[in-house]
Amino acid sequence: SGATRSFFHAKYATEIGIKDVERGPREEFYGITGDYIPGYCHDVTLVFENSPILLSMPFCPDFPEEYFSGILGREDFFSHYRIRFMEKKRSMEFVPELHSS
């Protein structure tokens, strides 16, 4: 992913129980279309490989679904893993990074 942050279309917010997407703090994102897209941030817990990750997730009502339904970002998701691409097998491996505090 070339995206700095994760974000998803607003329809997924309602699917996880966020009733009014636009009540979250507004941020604008420069989208794949070349336009700015408003997003509304909500704290969500994403569970991947049985590991919870707390994210301030922007949900974007105007996100063009013909391109993506959502995208995972480098800073808030991928920074938690070392990722290994195995081209010949057409697969990838996610290894959790241990972050010291």
Backbone torsions as a table, in degrees:
resi	resn	phi	psi	omega
1	SER	NA	135.7	175.0
2	GLY	-92.9	-4.6	-177.9
3	ALA	-74.0	138.0	176.9
4	THR	-70.4	-44.8	-178.2
5	ARG	-119.1	156.1	172.8
6	SER	-78.2	149.8	170.3
7	PHE	-161.5	155.4	-177.6
8	PHE	-137.2	161.0	175.3
9	HIS	-63.5	149.1	-177.2
10	ALA	-61.2	-24.8	-178.8
11	LYS	-61.4	-27.0	178.9
12	TYR	-73.9	-26.3	176.8
13	ALA	-63.0	-45.3	-179.9
14	THR	-66.5	-31.9	179.0
15	GLU	-67.5	-24.1	178.4
16	ILE	-104.5	13.2	171.7
17	GLY	98.6	6.3	175.6
18	ILE	-85.6	110.3	-171.8
19	LYS	-77.8	-40.0	-177.4
20	ASP	-124.6	92.1	-175.8
21	VAL	-55.8	-40.7	-173.4
22	GLU	-73.9	1.1	175.0
23	ARG	-79.7	-15.9	179.4
24	GLY	-76.7	160.4	176.8
25	PRO	-57.2	134.5	-176.9
26	ARG	-86.3	136.2	171.2
27	GLU	-134.9	155.5	177.2
28	GLU	-114.2	141.6	-177.6
29	PHE	-123.9	142.3	176.0
30	TYR	-83.7	114.3	-171.6
31	GLY	-92.7	174.5	-178.9
32	ILE	-63.5	-23.9	180.0
33	THR	-79.6	-9.7	-176.7
34	GLY	92.8	-1.2	179.2
35	ASP	-104.0	159.1	172.7
36	TYR	-80.1	138.0	-178.1
37	ILE	-121.1	125.7	177.3
38	PRO	-75.3	142.0	175.0
39	GLY	-132.8	152.4	-178.0
40	TYR	-122.2	118.2	-170.4
41	CYS	-86.1	138.4	176.1
42	HIS	-140.4	143.0	176.5
43	ASP	-74.5	124.9	177.7
44	VAL	-135.4	155.3	174.1
45	THR	-108.6	118.5	177.3
46	LEU	-97.6	128.8	178.8
47	VAL	-108.4	121.4	179.4
48	PHE	-132.2	125.9	-179.6
49	GLU	54.1	42.2	179.3
50	ASN	65.2	14.3	178.5
51	SER	-114.0	120.5	178.2
52	PRO	-78.6	140.5	175.7
53	ILE	-129.3	121.2	177.6
54	LEU	-83.6	124.6	-179.2
55	LEU	-126.7	147.3	165.2
56	SER	-92.4	94.6	-169.2
57	MET	-92.2	120.6	172.1
58	PRO	-77.5	133.4	173.5
59	PHE	-113.4	127.8	-169.9
60	CYS	-115.6	107.7	179.0
61	PRO	-63.0	-31.2	-176.5
62	ASP	-95.8	10.5	-179.9
63	PHE	-65.2	125.1	-176.1
64	PRO	-72.3	103.3	-175.9
65	GLU	-63.6	-18.1	178.1
66	GLU	-68.3	-17.8	176.8
67	TYR	-93.3	-53.3	-178.0
68	PHE	-153.5	156.3	169.7
69	SER	-91.5	-20.7	180.0
70	GLY	178.1	170.6	-179.3
71	ILE	-149.6	144.9	176.7
72	LEU	-94.4	138.9	-174.2
73	GLY	-102.2	160.6	-177.8
74	ARG	-68.0	-46.6	-173.1
75	GLU	-73.5	-39.6	-173.3
76	ASP	-98.6	-18.0	178.9
77	PHE	-118.2	-61.2	-172.9
78	PHE	-66.3	-21.5	178.5
79	SER	-65.4	-14.1	179.1
80	HIS	-84.8	-4.4	-173.2
81	TYR	-137.5	152.5	162.1
82	ARG	-95.0	130.8	-174.5
83	ILE	-116.1	131.0	-179.6
84	ARG	-119.5	122.4	177.6
85	PHE	-95.0	130.1	177.4
86	MET	-115.5	88.0	-172.5
87	GLU	-58.6	-44.2	-177.3
88	LYS	-62.0	-33.9	178.6
89	LYS	-90.1	-7.1	-176.4
90	ARG	54.0	48.2	-179.9
91	SER	-143.9	173.3	176.4
92	MET	-143.3	159.3	-177.6
93	GLU	-125.8	134.9	177.7
94	PHE	-109.4	120.4	178.3
95	VAL	-114.1	120.8	-178.6
96	PRO	-58.7	136.8	174.3
97	GLU	-88.6	138.0	175.5
98	LEU	-92.0	118.0	-179.5
99	HIS	-101.7	124.3	177.4
100	SER	-86.1	148.8	-179.9
101	SER	-104.6	NA	NA
